[in-house]
């Protein structure tokens, strides 16, 4: 795969290039090592494209996990202890929430990575909430979000978001004081 776009959110590219040059090189190497054309294996059952062979997001995620894991990147999972203190007196019976967690795809040396081939809301959540949460929980100081560019996303299931849309929204949203530096990489198939 290739890197087709780069967007520096809250000086993410500059911070990562300066503080994490070796990790950035590893990220670029992993992206180059994933051969997406071998993962064009999903036969669409969608009404708008029945029978069309598409890139398989699950297979892409498996390949990224395999490559990052080889280089010592690990997922980080944190348990979520949900409170019931905000229920009101007439709320329905309270249920115990067990096994809830949040997980970051890959972390190494306080740099977090999310690889996202899903719906738009997940991209926004990753950068605007999850990375801040993992920073507040003292796991990361900066992040990288890897997403498809539009031409690549169009060859996946409908609803997969893409780099260009995501960058526009981040620019229109602006940066908040709670945000952390993030480099958004838009990737394309070979």
ZADO-1210 file (C-alpha; in nm, 4 decimals, padded with zeros to 6 digits):
<atoms>
<atom x="00.0000" y="00.0000" z="00.0000" code="UNK" pos="1"/>
<atom x="00.1021" y="00.3600" z="-00.0358" code="UNK" pos="2"/>
<atom x="00.0589" y="00.6766" z="00.1667" code="UNK" pos="3"/>
<atom x="-00.1478" y="00.9069" z="-00.0535" code="UNK" pos="4"/>
<atom x="-00.2243" y="01.1800" z="00.2009" code="UNK" pos="5"/>
<atom x="-00.0862" y="01.3263" z="00.5234" code="UNK" pos="6"/>
<atom x="-00.2678" y="01.5622" z="00.7608" code="UNK" pos="7"/>
<atom x="-00.1088" y="01.7064" z="01.0712" code="UNK" pos="8"/>
<atom x="-00.3670" y="01.7608" z="01.3457" code="UNK" pos="9"/>
<atom x="-00.2400" y="01.9750" z="01.6334" code="UNK" pos="10"/>
<atom x="00.1115" y="01.9593" z="01.4834" code="UNK" pos="11"/>
<atom x="00.0980" y="01.5803" z="01.4820" code="UNK" pos="12"/>
<atom x="00.3348" y="01.5289" z="01.1908" code="UNK" pos="13"/>
<atom x="00.5960" y="01.7632" z="01.3331" code="UNK" pos="14"/>
<atom x="00.5747" y="01.6172" z="01.6860" code="UNK" pos="15"/>
<atom x="00.5899" y="01.2579" z="01.5628" code="UNK" pos="16"/>
<atom x="00.8757" y="01.3242" z="01.3188" code="UNK" pos="17"/>
<atom x="01.0775" y="01.4863" z="01.5981" code="UNK" pos="18"/>
<atom x="00.9920" y="01.2608" z="01.8957" code="UNK" pos="19"/>
<atom x="00.9180" y="00.9296" z="01.7210" code="UNK" pos="20"/>
<atom x="01.1275" y="00.9141" z="01.4015" code="UNK" pos="21"/>
<atom x="01.1989" y="00.5401" z="01.4311" code="UNK" pos="22"/>
<atom x="00.8352" y="00.4562" z="01.4980" code="UNK" pos="23"/>
<atom x="00.7253" y="00.6720" z="01.2028" code="UNK" pos="24"/>
<atom x="00.9673" y="00.4813" z="00.9804" code="UNK" pos="25"/>
<atom x="00.8172" y="00.1539" z="01.1079" code="UNK" pos="26"/>
<atom x="00.4646" y="00.2779" z="01.0357" code="UNK" pos="27"/>
<atom x="00.5601" y="00.3752" z="00.6803" code="UNK" pos="28"/>
<atom x="00.7316" y="00.0374" z="00.6343" code="UNK" pos="29"/>
<atom x="00.4242" y="-00.1527" z="00.7582" code="UNK" pos="30"/>
<atom x="00.1955" y="00.0374" z="00.5204" code="UNK" pos="31"/>
<atom x="00.4294" y="-00.0412" z="00.2291" code="UNK" pos="32"/>
<atom x="00.4397" y="-00.4094" z="00.3275" code="UNK" pos="33"/>
<atom x="00.0616" y="-00.4626" z="00.3162" code="UNK" pos="34"/>
<atom x="-00.0393" y="-00.5835" z="-00.0296" code="UNK" pos="35"/>
<atom x="-00.4039" y="-00.4810" z="-00.0507" code="UNK" pos="36"/>
<atom x="-00.4633" y="-00.6351" z="-00.3921" code="UNK" pos="37"/>
<atom x="-00.4230" y="-00.9812" z="-00.2330" code="UNK" pos="38"/>
<atom x="-00.7040" y="-00.8827" z="00.0048" code="UNK" pos="39"/>
<atom x="-00.9651" y="-00.7970" z="-00.2562" code="UNK" pos="40"/>
<atom x="-01.1686" y="-01.1006" z="-00.1557" code="UNK" pos="41"/>
<atom x="-01.5052" y="-00.9795" z="-00.0288" code="UNK" pos="42"/>
<atom x="-01.7994" y="-01.0521" z="-00.2595" code="UNK" pos="43"/>
<atom x="-02.0604" y="-00.7833" z="-00.2057" code="UNK" pos="44"/>
<atom x="-02.4142" y="-00.8742" z="-00.1089" code="UNK" pos="45"/>
<atom x="-02.5220" y="-00.5098" z="-00.1057" code="UNK" pos="46"/>
<atom x="-02.8088" y="-00.4009" z="-00.3293" code="UNK" pos="47"/>
<atom x="-02.5996" y="-00.1285" z="-00.4904" code="UNK" pos="48"/>
<atom x="-02.3145" y="-00.3600" z="-00.5931" code="UNK" pos="49"/>
<atom x="-02.4194" y="-00.7267" z="-00.5845" code="UNK" pos="50"/>
<atom x="-02.1442" y="-00.9721" z="-00.6718" code="UNK" pos="51"/>
<atom x="-01.8750" y="-00.7050" z="-00.6988" code="UNK" pos="52"/>
<atom x="-01.5395" y="-00.8105" z="-00.5509" code="UNK" pos="53"/>
<atom x="-01.4262" y="-00.5568" z="-00.2903" code="UNK" pos="54"/>
<atom x="-01.1354" y="-00.5014" z="-00.0544" code="UNK" pos="55"/>
<atom x="-01.1975" y="-00.6881" z="00.2693" code="UNK" pos="56"/>
<atom x="-01.1589" y="-00.4516" z="00.5695" code="UNK" pos="57"/>
<atom x="-01.1298" y="-00.7390" z="00.8183" code="UNK" pos="58"/>
<atom x="-00.8525" y="-00.9004" z="00.6164" code="UNK" pos="59"/>
<atom x="-00.6754" y="-00.5635" z="00.5885" code="UNK" pos="60"/>
<atom x="-00.6943" y="-00.5204" z="00.9664" code="UNK" pos="61"/>
<atom x="-00.5544" y="-00.8722" z="01.0210" code="UNK" pos="62"/>
<atom x="-00.2629" y="-00.7953" z="00.7899" code="UNK" pos="63"/>
<atom x="-00.1866" y="-00.4643" z="00.9653" code="UNK" pos="64"/>
<atom x="-00.1996" y="-00.6397" z="01.3032" code="UNK" pos="65"/>
<atom x="00.0385" y="-00.9105" z="01.1834" code="UNK" pos="66"/>
<atom x="00.2901" y="-00.6562" z="01.0511" code="UNK" pos="67"/>
<atom x="00.2767" y="-00.4189" z="01.3501" code="UNK" pos="68"/>
<atom x="00.3005" y="-00.7073" z="01.5979" code="UNK" pos="69"/>
<atom x="00.6190" y="-00.8314" z="01.4266" code="UNK" pos="70"/>
<atom x="00.7759" y="-00.4941" z="01.5120" code="UNK" pos="71"/>
<atom x="00.6748" y="-00.5010" z="01.8777" code="UNK" pos="72"/>
<atom x="00.3618" y="-00.2843" z="01.8621" code="UNK" pos="73"/>
<atom x="00.0932" y="-00.4055" z="02.1022" code="UNK" pos="74"/>
<atom x="-00.2730" y="-00.3334" z="02.1589" code="UNK" pos="75"/>
<atom x="-00.3634" y="-00.1694" z="02.4872" code="UNK" pos="76"/>
<atom x="-00.6954" y="-00.2507" z="02.6511" code="UNK" pos="77"/>
<atom x="-00.8368" y="-00.0675" z="02.9518" code="UNK" pos="78"/>
<atom x="-01.1310" y="-00.1862" z="03.1582" code="UNK" pos="79"/>
<atom x="-01.4229" y="00.0528" z="03.1916" code="UNK" pos="80"/>
<atom x="-01.5866" y="00.0672" z="03.5308" code="UNK" pos="81"/>
<atom x="-01.9190" y="00.2338" z="03.4617" code="UNK" pos="82"/>
<atom x="-02.0883" y="00.4136" z="03.7471" code="UNK" pos="83"/>
<atom x="-02.4581" y="00.4191" z="03.8248" code="UNK" pos="84"/>
<atom x="-02.4383" y="00.7386" z="04.0299" code="UNK" pos="85"/>
<atom x="-02.6103" y="00.9445" z="03.7601" code="UNK" pos="86"/>
<atom x="-02.9275" y="00.7371" z="03.7406" code="UNK" pos="87"/>
<atom x="-03.2416" y="00.9155" z="03.8488" code="UNK" pos="88"/>
<atom x="-03.4740" y="00.7642" z="04.1048" code="UNK" pos="89"/>
<atom x="-03.7350" y="00.6578" z="03.8484" code="UNK" pos="90"/>
<atom x="-03.4835" y="00.4947" z="03.6145" code="UNK" pos="91"/>
<atom x="-03.5398" y="00.1312" z="03.5165" code="UNK" pos="92"/>
<atom x="-03.3695" y="-00.1385" z="03.7174" code="UNK" pos="93"/>
<atom x="-02.9947" y="-00.0954" z="03.7076" code="UNK" pos="94"/>
<atom x="-02.7898" y="-00.3581" z="03.5317" code="UNK" pos="95"/>
<atom x="-02.4336" y="-00.4498" z="03.6136" code="UNK" pos="96"/>
<atom x="-02.2049" y="-00.3821" z="03.3197" code="UNK" pos="97"/>
<atom x="-01.9303" y="-00.6420" z="03.3023" code="UNK" pos="98"/>
<atom x="-01.6448" y="-00.6792" z="03.0619" code="UNK" pos="99"/>
<atom x="-01.6640" y="-00.3281" z="02.9149" code="UNK" pos="100"/>
<atom x="-01.3360" y="-00.1969" z="02.7768" code="UNK" pos="101"/>
<atom x="-01.1702" y="00.0452" z="02.5370" code="UNK" pos="102"/>
<atom x="-00.8826" y="-00.0683" z="02.3176" code="UNK" pos="103"/>
<atom x="-00.6197" y="00.1068" z="02.1102" code="UNK" pos="104"/>
<atom x="-00.5033" y="-00.0933" z="01.8086" code="UNK" pos="105"/>
<atom x="-00.1293" y="-00.0459" z="01.8588" code="UNK" pos="106"/>
<atom x="00.0963" y="00.1332" z="02.1056" code="UNK" pos="107"/>
<atom x="00.4729" y="00.1546" z="02.1222" code="UNK" pos="108"/>
<atom x="00.6847" y="00.4007" z="02.3207" code="UNK" pos="109"/>
<atom x="00.3759" y="00.6148" z="02.4016" code="UNK" pos="110"/>
<atom x="00.2731" y="00.6528" z="02.0363" code="UNK" pos="111"/>
<atom x="-00.0733" y="00.5144" z="01.9598" code="UNK" pos="112"/>
<atom x="-00.2051" y="00.3913" z="01.6253" code="UNK" pos="113"/>
<atom x="-00.5594" y="00.3311" z="01.5064" code="UNK" pos="114"/>
<atom x="-00.6242" y="00.1646" z="01.1698" code="UNK" pos="115"/>
<atom x="-00.9779" y="00.2434" z="01.0556" code="UNK" pos="116"/>
<atom x="-01.1673" y="00.0984" z="00.7603" code="UNK" pos="117"/>
<atom x="-01.5086" y="00.1538" z="00.9162" code="UNK" pos="118"/>
<atom x="-01.7806" y="00.4104" z="00.9388" code="UNK" pos="119"/>
<atom x="-01.7071" y="00.7792" z="00.9692" code="UNK" pos="120"/>
<atom x="-01.8071" y="00.8028" z="01.3357" code="UNK" pos="121"/>
<atom x="-01.5234" y="00.5688" z="01.4319" code="UNK" pos="122"/>
<atom x="-01.2587" y="00.7938" z="01.2742" code="UNK" pos="123"/>
<atom x="-01.3902" y="01.0964" z="01.4606" code="UNK" pos="124"/>
<atom x="-01.4157" y="00.8998" z="01.7844" code="UNK" pos="125"/>
<atom x="-01.0585" y="00.7708" z="01.7505" code="UNK" pos="126"/>
<atom x="-00.8980" y="01.1140" z="01.7151" code="UNK" pos="127"/>
<atom x="-01.1367" y="01.3346" z="01.9116" code="UNK" pos="128"/>
<atom x="-01.2123" y="01.1006" z="02.2036" code="UNK" pos="129"/>
<atom x="-01.0224" y="00.7714" z="02.2238" code="UNK" pos="130"/>
<atom x="-00.6729" y="00.9164" z="02.1767" code="UNK" pos="131"/>
<atom x="-00.7457" y="01.1848" z="02.4369" code="UNK" pos="132"/>
<atom x="-00.8759" y="00.9193" z="02.6773" code="UNK" pos="133"/>
<atom x="-00.5658" y="00.7027" z="02.6313" code="UNK" pos="134"/>
<atom x="-00.3500" y="01.0113" z="02.6846" code="UNK" pos="135"/>
<atom x="-00.5404" y="01.0974" z="03.0034" code="UNK" pos="136"/>
<atom x="-00.4939" y="00.7367" z="03.1202" code="UNK" pos="137"/>
<atom x="-00.1160" y="00.7814" z="03.0632" code="UNK" pos="138"/>
<atom x="-00.0713" y="00.5354" z="02.7741" code="UNK" pos="139"/>
<atom x="00.0105" y="00.7688" z="02.4806" code="UNK" pos="140"/>
<atom x="00.1360" y="01.1201" z="02.4089" code="UNK" pos="141"/>
<atom x="00.0611" y="01.1338" z="02.0340" code="UNK" pos="142"/>
<atom x="-00.1266" y="00.9293" z="01.7770" code="UNK" pos="143"/>
<atom x="-00.1475" y="00.8152" z="01.4175" code="UNK" pos="144"/>
<atom x="-00.4788" y="00.7454" z="01.2436" code="UNK" pos="145"/>
<atom x="-00.4509" y="00.5317" z="00.9282" code="UNK" pos="146"/>
<atom x="-00.7532" y="00.5601" z="00.6966" code="UNK" pos="147"/>
<atom x="-00.8306" y="00.4957" z="00.3287" code="UNK" pos="148"/>
<atom x="-00.8435" y="00.7751" z="00.0730" code="UNK" pos="149"/>
<atom x="-01.1716" y="00.8160" z="-00.1165" code="UNK" pos="150"/>
<atom x="-01.0711" y="00.6163" z="-00.4255" code="UNK" pos="151"/>
<atom x="-00.9739" y="00.3221" z="-00.2024" code="UNK" pos="152"/>
<atom x="-01.2822" y="00.3470" z="00.0225" code="UNK" pos="153"/>
<atom x="-01.5054" y="00.3361" z="-00.2859" code="UNK" pos="154"/>
<atom x="-01.3764" y="-00.0165" z="-00.3472" code="UNK" pos="155"/>
<atom x="-01.4990" y="-00.1343" z="-00.0059" code="UNK" pos="156"/>
<atom x="-01.8476" y="-00.1759" z="00.1371" code="UNK" pos="157"/>
<atom x="-02.0731" y="00.1284" z="00.1301" code="UNK" pos="158"/>
<atom x="-02.0384" y="00.3593" z="00.4256" code="UNK" pos="159"/>
<atom x="-01.6617" y="00.3319" z="00.4720" code="UNK" pos="160"/>
<atom x="-01.5351" y="00.6790" z="00.5398" code="UNK" pos="161"/>
<atom x="-01.2258" y="00.8330" z="00.3881" code="UNK" pos="162"/>
<atom x="-00.9321" y="01.0647" z="00.4448" code="UNK" pos="163"/>
<atom x="-01.0581" y="01.3664" z="00.2486" code="UNK" pos="164"/>
<atom x="-01.3889" y="01.3843" z="00.4386" code="UNK" pos="165"/>
<atom x="-01.2197" y="01.3292" z="00.7724" code="UNK" pos="166"/>
<atom x="-00.9574" y="01.6001" z="00.7139" code="UNK" pos="167"/>
<atom x="-01.2231" y="01.8535" z="00.6109" code="UNK" pos="168"/>
<atom x="-01.4183" y="01.7886" z="00.9292" code="UNK" pos="169"/>
<atom x="-01.1112" y="01.8119" z="01.1526" code="UNK" pos="170"/>
<atom x="-01.0181" y="02.1430" z="00.9891" code="UNK" pos="171"/>
<atom x="-01.3728" y="02.2771" z="01.0268" code="UNK" pos="172"/>
<atom x="-01.3889" y="02.1567" z="01.3895" code="UNK" pos="173"/>
<atom x="-01.0587" y="02.3109" z="01.4858" code="UNK" pos="174"/>
<atom x="-00.8261" y="02.2053" z="01.7654" code="UNK" pos="175"/>
<atom x="-00.9293" y="02.1909" z="02.1294" code="UNK" pos="176"/>
<atom x="-00.7045" y="02.2249" z="02.4315" code="UNK" pos="177"/>
<atom x="-00.7725" y="01.8585" z="02.5206" code="UNK" pos="178"/>
<atom x="-00.6644" y="01.7228" z="02.1793" code="UNK" pos="179"/>
<atom x="-00.3281" y="01.5521" z="02.1360" code="UNK" pos="180"/>
<atom x="-00.0964" y="01.5660" z="01.8319" code="UNK" pos="181"/>
<atom x="-00.2176" y="01.3241" z="01.5642" code="UNK" pos="182"/>
<atom x="-00.0863" y="01.2420" z="01.2186" code="UNK" pos="183"/>
<atom x="-00.3637" y="01.1255" z="00.9861" code="UNK" pos="184"/>
<atom x="-00.2353" y="00.9070" z="00.7031" code="UNK" pos="185"/>
<atom x="-00.4548" y="00.8485" z="00.3989" code="UNK" pos="186"/>
<atom x="-00.3596" y="00.5199" z="00.2340" code="UNK" pos="187"/>
<atom x="-00.4317" y="00.3723" z="-00.1070" code="UNK" pos="188"/>
<atom x="-00.3953" y="00.0275" z="-00.2609" code="UNK" pos="189"/>
<atom x="-00.0897" y="-00.0425" z="-00.4736" code="UNK" pos="190"/>
</atoms>
